[in-house]
C-alpha cells in the first residue's frame, strides 16, 4: 500500500478529512464506518432516474393493459422494498430507520421517470437508499414490460435505464 493511501486512511480515521474515502482503514482494509459517536439528525435524500420505452409500451402502461398487472403500482412497491433493504445489498451500508419514502412517476411519450425521496432520523444519510429505490423501481418497470419491449431477435434496442443520480440531499439538526 502506498504511503499516500495509508495517510488517507489515518486522516479519515481521525476525522481530519471528510472528503477522503471512509470505508477503508489505514492499512487499506474495507470496513464499516463507525457512526456511533455522531449525533442523530434529520436527513432526506432524493434520487431520480428514467427508463426509455417504446411509445406503444408507454400507451399500454397508461391504459393498464400490461399482462403482468399495474406496472407503476408494482414498481412503487419494489422501490419501497428496495429502500428498506438497502443495507442488505450494499456492503458496509448501515441499516437505518426509514421514516418515510415517497415515490413519484412521470410518464412521458417515450419514458417513465421515477423520483424517490427517502427520510430518516439517524447518524448517517440515506442517499444509497434513494438510489436503490430508483434503480429497483425502474428494473421492476422493465421486468413488467419486457415482453412488449423485445424486438424480433429478443433484444431491447429501444429500452434503457438512464440518468440515475442523487438530485437533493438535506441534513438538519433535530427540532429544526
Order of alpha helices (4+ residues) and beta strands (2+ residues): alpha-beta-alpha-alpha-alpha-beta-beta-alpha-beta
